[in-house]
Amino acid sequence: MISKKVAAKATQRNKLKRAVFNFFRLYIAKLPVKDYLVILHPPAAQAEKKEFLENLYKILNPKP
């Protein structure tokens, strides 16, 4: 669930939801087995998709 505080329009919120869902679909095998809760803040709505996904990967990817 993404609140209206993050993105005012439903289409923006749906794009963010799809981006997060697709990220986990693609990278779940590479991530450690844990429960994940993704909380988005308003700057996430203004970020480009590529930048958003790179930042999400950096945050969730375990450091070697």
ABEGO torsion letter per residue (X at the ends): XBBAAABABAAAAAAAAAAAAAAAAAAAAABBBBBBBBBBBAAAAABBAAAAAAAAAAAABBBX
